Amino acid sequence: MKFSFKITVIIGLLIFPFSHSLAEETAKKELDVKIAEVQTTVTKHKGKFNDQVIDYTVTASDTHLKNDKDEAIGSIFSIAYTKDNVKDASKRPITFMFNGGPGSASLWLHMGVFGPKRVDVPSDGTNAGAAPYDVIDNPLSILDVTDVIFIDPIGTGYSKVIGKGEGKDFWGLNEDAQSVAKFIQIYVTKNKRWNSPKYIGGESYGTTRTAALVKELQQGYNSMALNGLILVSSILDFQTTDGGSANDDPYVNFLPTFSAIAWYHGKVDKEGRTLETFVEEARNFAINEYSVALLKGNRMTEAEVKNITTKLSLYTGLSEEYLKNARLRVNEFRFMKELLRDQGKVVGRLDGRYIGTDEDEAGEVFEADPAGYGMSAAYTAAVNDYFSRDLNLTRDARYEVLSSKPGKEWNWKQEKGWTGGYPAFGHYVARGMRQNKDLRVYVANGYFDLATPFFGTEYTMAQYGMDPKRITMEYFEAGHMMYLHHPSLEKLAKDVRQFILNGTK
């Protein structure tokens, strides 16, 4: 049952001196029209989450961001789920969530695991096909323990540059974090939630944003101390995954993921092993033997090359000849194409369980990600259908699910005067933990994730003096979006629920 009403707020037009020319007045009016409308849609709902029946309000709204001159420059769209009839909302946890890209809207976490509705796609990594899709109640949603606000950064969803703003004001490592931090500060002020326990969660690049927000929100005397970070398929330090002739780190970090996917597709010896024990063997081989071999390079003897090549073949399912020709260095894209080449198939990047067929079998990399095209249409249909049917939310603009424009124009400079190198955000989390004794971190890792390999995340979490007692690392027999896999969906929801409960005083 639901009741709905729609509120539209029109910002007043600026008054210009009559001395302005007609052209100037026209330009000003065009600018006003561009920033005039703030739309807010509010609906009332009832749902059952974790066996608790809850009345809740959904507020889908725009929030305008302004520059130092008090001029509107950006509009952030968000969907807030808040429990009704709470005696003291200031004590109820609040969680802000977003996805990655950069350039992705928040529909994946929203419609995949944490919202009150979810799209039900095949659990076994098979293609979801065409509509209709099942959009079902999600009793696993965490609304029983926290209010949740899903944020679409500028350039995604319905969020956009407005007024005097430009894309460069938002599309960058620091710019993005600053704009999302400003939104969070506005939200908690407007809704009287400064004293609520606060959690921030992201997926993929959204974990990078989460780490950057630790810096933006916690440092300084206007600080907002956070209770917890929820990192789903984490990427904080980019040297762990961004390979090249001058960086061997990714080859080491991807190896345990190659092993897990080779295991899943039956390309390695499973006798007497479980997935977990085989992955642990691969970890030990990667850090103790493979990394040393890469460091030695052509200083290895023929016997050493033969030994390491044989072992690498046993852990990756790739032929010794192929590995030798690749100088022992196989990136994730080559692996996706090569593992099942003998079957005329390629494996997915976001989730190695998915398989697809390319136009030909001779290429070095796949033509498209089978995991991406295997489920993206279902999520796009689900979120748009849910908006219109359940939230009475209809807009003329297209909901930008994943836009390439922000990413193409992204400013990857982390510091002023930066001249090169890989962005690194792990130390932001470590510093945040040192300065806030209550800050804890939950990390969800997919064994079959070739976008953000779990061994790279393990590397980051072992650095910078982080307190391991406040870091929870969990693993799932799925990929980047582990919630596509039904057992992993249940585990992730349960884990995050307990993580929030553990942080509630």
Buried (B, 14 or more C-beta within 10 A) or exposed (E): EEEBEBEEEEEEEEEEEEEEEEEEEEEBBEBBEBBBEBBBBBBBBEBBBBEEEBEBBBBBBBBBBBEEEEEBBBBBBBBBBBBEEEEEBEEBBBBBBBBBBBBBBBBBBBBBBBBBBBBBBBBEBBBBEEEEBEBEEBBBBBBBBBBBBBBBBBBBBBBBBBBBBEBEBBBBBBBBBBBBBBBBBBBBEEBEBEEBBBBBBBBBBBBBBBBBBBBBBBBEEEEBBBBBBBBBBBBBBBBBBBBEEEBBBBBBBBBBBBBBBBBBBEBBEEEEBEBEEBBBBBBEBBBEBBBEBBEEEEEBEEEBBEBBBEBBBBBBBBBBEBBBEBEBBBBBBBBBBBBBBEEEBBBBBBBBBBBBBBEEBEEEBBEEBBBBBBBBBBBBBBBBBBBEEBBBBEEEEEBBBBBEEBBEBBBEBBEEEEEEEBBBBBBBBBBBBEEBEEBBBBBBBBBBBBBBBBBBBBBBBEBBEBEEEBBBBBBBBBBBBBBBBBEBBEBBBBBBBBBBEEBEE
